Amino acid sequence: MHPLLARLQAAGLVDTRWEPGEHGPSRRYYALTDGGRTLLREQGLAWVGFARATQKLIDPGGSP
């Protein structure tokens, strides 16, 4: 398992499940938990605010 995915799983932000492969080894699938979706929404909003503030620094007059 990738280290980042392992940390997200340990934090309860993703669930994993194994499914048999059709023509090969089993595969692991990942899905966000309710907590993961909440955190994604919160961080997405924070990113939008950061991006807007950064844009104002880059182009304080705004583009027409």
Secondary structure, 3 states (H helix, E strand, C coil): CCHHHHHHHHCCCEEEEEECCCCCCCEEEEEECHHHHHHHHHHHHHHHHHHHHHHHHHCCCCCC
